[in-house]
Amino acid sequence: MNDDLKDILDDCEEQMSKAIEALKRDLSRIRTGRANLAVLDGIRVEYYGSMTPLNQVAALTVADARLITVKPWDKALLTAIEKSIVASDIGLTPNNDGEIIRLPVPPLTGERRKDLAKQVGKIAEEAKVKIRNSRRDGNELLKDLEGMSEDDVKRAKDLVQTKTDGFVKKVEDLTDAKEKEIMDV
């Protein structure tokens, strides 16, 4: 296998792997009715004039299956943290007692579970599109590769398709598991 071909295949696989990692990250942020610190990952709080990730200004813990606690290192941040959580639209209502913020995780309703399952489906489709775009880009590069016979190009495209199929299967497995987790009462 020539080096250019190997580079194209490696790049294609790397882009597909990035799509899977993004999918895992996005799925971990979807609430499932159980306390999970990943739902707080995208939240930023204004701290000394800059937007700082919540986990860098407070201790985050899962107190039990239905409760997340946020204990800021600087009590002056309590209201800013509370506002950031409300503005983030993660579906959790903060309770502030002056020392700590409690985030009770309510059980999901049947309708909310269906909405979340649809959201998982959309995220999965976006990941599949990214994977297919990587396949398309790889195939375009293969066409332009010089010094390869048509048969070699065909075999290389088949390799790219095999990789694509494998990554699409991973997307389906991850989303099926997440949907099962969401629908599990």
N, C-alpha and C positions, 0 to 999 in steps of 0.2 A: 504494500500500500504506500503510495507516495505521500510525502509530508504535507502537501497542500490538502489532500483528501482527508488525512488524519486530523489536521487542524479544523477543517470544516465540520467533520463529525463531532470532534470534541467540543467545538463552540456551540453546535446545535444541542448537544446533550447538556452543556452547562446552562444554556438559556432555558431549557425545559426543566432542569433541576431548580432553577431560580423561581420558575412559575409554581412548582410544587411547594417550595419553602414559603412563598407569599401566600399560597392557599392555606397551608398549615397555620400561619400567623393569623390570617383573616378568620379562619374557623375557630381558633382558640379564643377570639374576642366575642364570639356569639354566646350569649347567656343560655344556660341549659336548665336553670332552676336550682342548681347547686352553686355554692360559693366557689368562685374561681378568680384568682388575682389577675388573670389575663384580661378580664374585662376592663381593668383599669389601665392597661398598657398605653393607650393612646392619650390619656389625660395629662394635660400640662397645666401648671400653676404659675402665676406671675410671682416671681421671687427676686427681689432686688432688681427690678426692671427687665428681667429676661424670663422667657417662658421655659420653665424647668419641668422635667418629667416628675410626676407625682411620687414615684418610688425614690426620688433623690431628695425629697423634702419631708418625707414621713415614713414611718414604719408601717408596712402593710401586712396584715395577718388574716388568716381564715380562722375565726374563732370556733365555728362549728359549720355544719353542712349548709346552714342558711344565714350565716352572718360573716361579713368582712369588717375588720376594724382598721381605721386609719388613725395613727397617732403621730401628729406632726412634731418635728423636733423643735419648732418655734411656734409657740401657742398663737402668735400674732397671725399665723397663716390659716387658722381654722376657718374663717369666713371665706378666704380666697379659695381654699380647697373645696369647701362646700359649694361655692358658686361654680367652680370648674366641673365638679361632678354632675351638678344639675344641668349645666350647659352641654355636657358631653352626650346627653340623650342615650345613656346606657340602660335606662329603665329602672334605676335604683334611686331611692329617696334617702338622702343622708339625714341622720339624727345626730345633732351636735350637743354634747353635754358640757362644753367648756374645756374639756380635757382631751376627748377622743371623739372621732366621728364613727358612728356605727352605720353600716349599710346592710339592712336586712334584705335578703334575697327572697322575694315572694315566689310561691309556687307558680308555675306557668299555667295559664288557662289553655283549654283545647284550641281556641282560636289563635292565641299567641304562638302556640307550638306550630300550627300550620303556617303562620306568617314567617316564623323563623326557618322552617323547612324550605319555604319558597326562597328566602334570603340565601340559604345555603346553596340552593340550586343555581341562583344567579351567580354567586361567587364561583361555584364549580364551572359554570359555563365560561366565565371570564378566564379562568385558568386554562380551560381547554382551548380557548381562542389563542391565548399566549403560546401554548404548545404548538398549535397548528401554524401560527405565524412563524415560529422557529423552524418548523418543517419547511414551510414555503421559502424562507430566507436561505436555508441550507440547500434546498433543491435549486434555487436560482444560482447560488454560488457554484454548485456542481455543474450546471449547464455551461457556465463560463470558464470552467477549468480546462486548461489546454493540455494536450498530450494524452488525453484519455479517449479510449474507444467508446463507441456508443454502448457496448455491452458493459464496460466498466462503469460508465455513468449510471446505467440501469441498475447494476448491482449496488452501487453506492446509494441510489435513491431508495432501493428496497431496504437497505440498512437504516436509512433515515426514517422510513415508514415504520419499521419494526420498533425503533426507539420511540417514535411517536405513539404507537399503539400501547407500548409498555407504560409510558407516562400518563396517557389518557386513562388506562386501567387503574393507575395509582390514584388519580383524581377521583374516579368513581368509587374506589374502595374507601378513601378518606371521607368523601361526602356521604356515602351510605352509613358509615360508622357514626358520623356526626348527626345525621338525620335520626338514626336509631336512638342515639343518646338524647336528642331533643324530644322525641316521641315517647320515650320511656317514662312512665308515670311513677 
